[in-house]
Amino acid sequence: MRFWLLGLVLALFGSMSTALVSCKKDGDAPAEDPDAVATVKLATSATLGTYMTDASGNTLYFFARDVDGANTCTSATCNPLWPVYYEANLKVPKALKAEDFATKTTADGRQQTTYKGWPLYYYAPAASGVYTREAAGQTGGNGIGGIWHVVNPSYGVVLASKSVEDKTTHAVSTKTYLTDALGRTLYFFAKDNTSSSTQATNCTGGCAAIWPALYMSAPAVPSTLSASNFGTLTREQSAGTGPYGTGSTSREQLTYKGRPLYYYAGDAATRGKVEGHNLDDSGDKWFVATP
């Protein structure tokens, strides 16, 4: 009898607890919707896909010359044309990651928001001699000079532009080349061009440890690159682990115009570093991946 009463009391207590937990008090604030309060938003375009805007719908851009992570739009002509974007109270929608954003200080002391290390800008073309920021929903700055683009969070490969040293001649010249979304330099292997039928095995073992393959399916890319130029080939992934995500299974290596893309271990997975251009590695040449 006592056990029966004890069971009844426990059952009643459990029901009351559930009711109390599920009962919402009058005046309780509803859960905050990240998309509704976001101060950086996403828009879509039939030609550009998804791209980033500020809270008012003004398009945000990144600059290929900022591959090192610093604002290089400092000249008297560039600065007013591309005003910096800064949001002190940054709130991101569910589709984005807060850790991808940061704040940097420009050389002249201004605060600027960055995304995946790339400083963000508006576009403000001159109208009657006055630089006027484009209206919400406009994307007129995309593709200018081939080095300004909207910020699409899905980009897997982007363009960088900077002075690059030729490691054979030591001459320095400005090059526009491919990087991953984090600004890490991508390379071509000369042997892949001369021995195209054996590309999947041209760089294995010790070579693959120094020149890790870029394992990626065909990515979204800025509009000045053609997505149709990207493909994949299947190769055995290098053993071990490292900053470029190596392992030991067969995976798809990304190619550009049929040529496999690689990182260089000498760049230490550091954005903007280009230590492998025209480098002779055991008689084989490597070059930055220029489009």
Wavefront OBJ file of the C-alpha trace (Angstrom):
o trace
v 0.000 0.000 0.000
v 2.768 2.374 0.976
v 4.621 1.671 -2.301
v 1.425 2.365 -4.263
v 0.946 5.737 -2.500
v 4.596 6.637 -3.022
v 4.270 5.941 -6.762
v 1.148 8.085 -6.978
v 2.843 11.007 -5.217
v 5.888 10.791 -7.533
v 3.667 10.679 -10.621
v 1.711 13.736 -9.484
v 4.948 15.595 -8.697
v 6.353 14.811 -12.149
v 3.187 16.077 -13.860
v 3.243 19.298 -11.843
v 6.956 19.846 -12.661
v 6.318 19.378 -16.380
v 3.416 21.806 -16.255
v 5.480 24.399 -14.420
v 8.364 24.104 -16.878
v 6.100 24.340 -19.917
v 4.052 27.194 -18.514
v 5.233 30.533 -19.891
v 4.843 33.541 -17.627
v 3.096 36.631 -18.926
v 5.633 39.223 -19.996
v 8.442 36.769 -20.823
v 10.422 38.090 -23.816
v 10.368 35.879 -26.933
v 13.644 34.310 -28.057
v 15.680 36.709 -30.197
v 15.744 35.764 -33.892
v 19.367 36.156 -35.144
v 18.194 36.960 -38.674
v 15.826 39.693 -37.508
v 18.411 41.536 -35.406
v 21.437 40.936 -37.657
v 23.501 44.028 -38.456
v 25.115 42.286 -41.419
v 22.742 40.584 -43.840
v 22.688 38.413 -46.958
v 21.099 39.323 -50.287
v 20.818 37.365 -53.528
v 21.388 38.222 -57.161
v 20.605 36.203 -60.275
v 24.129 36.828 -61.563
v 26.213 37.081 -58.375
v 24.454 34.609 -56.113
v 24.463 35.340 -52.388
v 26.355 38.406 -51.196
v 26.808 40.362 -47.983
v 25.273 43.728 -47.094
v 25.039 45.984 -44.071
v 21.830 46.198 -42.031
v 20.317 48.632 -44.556
v 21.009 46.471 -47.602
v 24.118 48.339 -48.824
v 26.485 45.965 -50.622
v 29.860 45.132 -49.066
v 33.018 44.449 -51.093
v 36.523 43.067 -50.678
v 39.725 44.112 -52.454
v 42.170 41.599 -53.976
v 45.139 43.756 -52.943
v 44.208 43.336 -49.274
v 45.307 39.690 -49.313
v 47.756 40.314 -46.447
v 44.800 41.368 -44.291
v 45.478 45.129 -44.191
v 43.572 47.917 -45.937
v 45.662 48.917 -48.983
v 43.060 51.301 -50.430
v 44.905 54.336 -49.106
v 45.467 56.587 -52.110
v 43.616 59.861 -52.627
v 41.639 58.282 -55.470
v 40.891 54.923 -53.856
v 40.018 56.050 -50.346
v 36.881 58.134 -51.094
v 35.700 55.733 -53.794
v 35.699 52.763 -51.408
v 34.642 53.896 -47.898
v 35.415 51.423 -45.134
v 32.643 49.407 -43.513
v 32.633 49.254 -39.729
v 29.974 47.870 -37.426
v 30.644 48.212 -33.699
v 27.612 46.152 -32.666
v 28.036 43.264 -35.094
v 25.296 40.635 -35.079
v 25.317 37.963 -37.761
v 22.492 35.899 -39.273
v 22.257 32.140 -38.737
v 23.919 31.460 -42.107
v 27.167 33.172 -41.042
v 29.716 32.565 -38.266
v 30.552 35.352 -35.837
v 34.145 34.096 -35.541
v 34.716 34.901 -39.239
v 34.402 38.625 -38.436
v 36.904 40.874 -36.704
v 37.907 44.536 -36.484
v 41.161 46.066 -37.705
v 42.550 49.578 -37.535
v 43.572 51.162 -40.840
v 46.904 52.933 -41.308
v 45.148 56.276 -40.794
v 43.463 55.162 -37.574
v 39.955 54.161 -38.702
v 38.153 51.048 -37.502
v 37.173 48.554 -40.217
v 35.261 45.281 -40.062
v 36.891 42.259 -41.714
v 35.468 38.959 -42.950
v 37.758 35.909 -43.056
v 40.616 38.398 -42.814
v 39.477 40.560 -45.756
v 38.701 44.233 -44.931
v 35.178 45.232 -46.021
v 34.185 48.295 -48.048
v 31.279 50.160 -49.597
v 31.347 51.535 -53.149
v 30.806 55.288 -53.606
v 31.186 56.371 -57.259
v 31.620 60.052 -58.040
v 28.479 61.883 -59.206
v 28.915 65.512 -60.252
v 32.254 65.512 -58.471
v 30.817 64.148 -55.224
v 31.546 60.608 -54.037
v 28.136 59.126 -53.249
v 27.649 55.688 -51.749
v 25.554 53.488 -54.022
v 21.969 52.796 -52.998
v 20.867 49.678 -51.165
v 20.536 46.696 -53.487
v 23.043 47.987 -56.048
v 26.219 46.041 -56.876
v 27.955 48.464 -59.248
v 31.350 47.975 -57.620
v 31.559 44.285 -58.422
v 34.267 43.327 -60.913
v 35.889 46.766 -61.124
v 39.480 46.331 -62.261
v 38.993 42.600 -61.875
v 40.036 43.008 -58.226
v 36.915 44.305 -56.429
v 34.113 41.846 -55.701
v 31.007 41.401 -53.618
v 31.493 39.242 -50.529
v 29.906 35.857 -51.127
v 30.376 33.612 -48.053
v 30.323 30.560 -50.348
v 33.439 31.566 -52.301
v 35.998 28.748 -52.136
v 38.603 30.387 -54.381
v 39.156 34.138 -54.769
v 41.643 36.497 -56.408
v 44.617 38.185 -54.757
v 46.915 40.828 -56.229
v 50.300 41.862 -54.861
v 54.022 42.142 -55.561
v 55.491 38.638 -55.866
v 59.153 37.639 -55.887
v 60.376 35.193 -58.513
v 62.414 32.716 -56.446
v 64.740 31.937 -59.366
v 65.517 35.412 -60.708
v 64.550 37.342 -57.537
v 62.759 39.877 -59.713
v 59.596 41.326 -58.164
v 56.420 41.995 -60.147
v 52.731 42.487 -59.435
v 50.661 39.374 -60.032
v 46.974 38.579 -59.752
v 46.571 34.974 -58.690
v 44.286 32.441 -57.023
v 43.997 31.921 -53.274
v 41.541 30.079 -51.056
v 38.901 32.078 -49.171
v 41.388 32.731 -46.351
v 43.947 34.329 -48.686
v 46.329 31.350 -48.779
v 48.254 31.170 -52.060
v 47.553 28.446 -54.623
v 50.138 27.057 -57.048
v 50.542 25.168 -60.321
v 53.105 22.379 -60.827
v 54.965 22.583 -64.157
v 55.121 18.784 -64.392
v 51.312 18.628 -64.442
v 51.423 20.572 -67.692
v 54.045 18.410 -69.396
v 52.781 15.108 -67.959
v 49.045 15.718 -67.993
v 48.076 12.023 -68.142
v 49.700 11.317 -64.754
v 48.577 14.416 -62.851
v 47.101 12.411 -59.968
v 50.501 10.883 -59.211
v 52.904 13.662 -60.248
v 53.237 14.949 -56.685
v 53.012 12.234 -54.032
v 54.988 11.155 -50.959
v 57.538 13.761 -49.918
v 56.378 16.086 -52.693
v 52.808 16.028 -51.370
v 54.057 16.872 -47.875
v 55.765 20.015 -49.224
v 53.074 20.840 -51.789
v 49.721 19.771 -50.256
v 46.882 19.404 -52.732
v 43.849 21.661 -52.490
v 41.047 19.222 -51.722
v 37.803 20.903 -52.708
v 34.843 20.299 -54.979
v 34.175 22.912 -57.673
v 33.530 26.113 -55.656
v 31.570 29.318 -55.985
v 33.955 31.977 -57.332
v 33.974 35.758 -57.960
v 32.379 36.933 -61.193
v 35.696 37.668 -62.937
v 36.516 33.969 -62.708
v 34.517 31.429 -64.701
v 33.123 28.566 -62.615
v 33.324 26.337 -65.715
v 37.141 26.548 -65.553
v 37.172 24.648 -62.263
v 36.988 20.876 -62.025
v 38.395 18.022 -59.949
v 40.576 14.942 -60.267
v 40.659 11.980 -57.901
v 43.926 11.296 -56.109
v 45.183 9.574 -52.976
v 45.320 12.139 -50.189
v 48.686 12.435 -48.399
v 49.063 10.683 -45.060
v 49.279 12.680 -41.842
v 47.623 15.816 -40.563
v 48.391 19.496 -40.998
v 47.045 23.012 -41.569
v 45.808 22.133 -45.049
v 43.728 19.163 -43.866
v 45.742 16.158 -45.051
v 44.706 12.560 -44.387
v 44.855 9.173 -46.065
v 41.775 8.689 -48.225
v 41.041 9.249 -51.904
v 39.655 12.740 -52.417
v 38.917 15.267 -55.129
v 41.676 17.764 -55.868
v 40.534 21.049 -57.366
v 41.797 21.952 -60.824
v 41.793 25.209 -62.768
v 41.679 24.921 -66.554
v 42.682 21.293 -66.088
v 45.701 22.029 -63.889
v 45.697 20.775 -60.250
v 45.953 23.373 -57.500
v 48.328 23.108 -54.531
v 49.464 24.943 -51.404
v 53.135 25.337 -50.432
v 54.204 24.253 -46.939
v 56.810 27.034 -46.970
v 53.941 29.551 -46.822
v 53.042 28.100 -43.388
v 49.304 28.372 -44.124
v 49.690 32.159 -43.804
v 47.474 34.476 -45.805
v 49.305 36.591 -48.367
v 52.565 34.620 -48.175
v 54.039 33.683 -51.585
v 57.308 31.817 -51.095
v 56.883 29.264 -53.886
v 56.656 31.262 -57.126
v 59.062 29.939 -59.793
v 60.665 27.774 -57.146
v 62.751 24.865 -58.419
v 62.008 21.857 -56.223
v 64.266 18.911 -57.192
v 64.287 19.968 -60.810
v 60.558 20.688 -61.044
v 59.163 24.213 -61.185
v 56.211 25.655 -59.242
v 54.324 28.848 -60.006
v 51.550 30.899 -58.428
v 48.228 29.987 -60.032
v 47.536 32.983 -62.249
v 44.258 32.942 -64.158
l 1 2 3 4 5 6 7 8 9 10 11 12 13 14 15 16 17 18 19 20 21 22 23 24 25 26 27 28 29 30 31 32 33 34 35 36 37 38 39 40 41 42 43 44 45 46 47 48 49 50 51 52 53 54 55 56 57 58 59 60 61 62 63 64 65 66 67 68 69 70 71 72 73 74 75 76 77 78 79 80 81 82 83 84 85 86 87 88 89 90 91 92 93 94 95 96 97 98 99 100 101 102 103 104 105 106 107 108 109 110 111 112 113 114 115 116 117 118 119 120 121 122 123 124 125 126 127 128 129 130 131 132 133 134 135 136 137 138 139 140 141 142 143 144 145 146 147 148 149 150 151 152 153 154 155 156 157 158 159 160 161 162 163 164 165 166 167 168 169 170 171 172 173 174 175 176 177 178 179 180 181 182 183 184 185 186 187 188 189 190 191 192 193 194 195 196 197 198 199 200 201 202 203 204 205 206 207 208 209 210 211 212 213 214 215 216 217 218 219 220 221 222 223 224 225 226 227 228 229 230 231 232 233 234 235 236 237 238 239 240 241 242 243 244 245 246 247 248 249 250 251 252 253 254 255 256 257 258 259 260 261 262 263 264 265 266 267 268 269 270 271 272 273 274 275 276 277 278 279 280 281 282 283 284 285 286 287 288 289 290 291
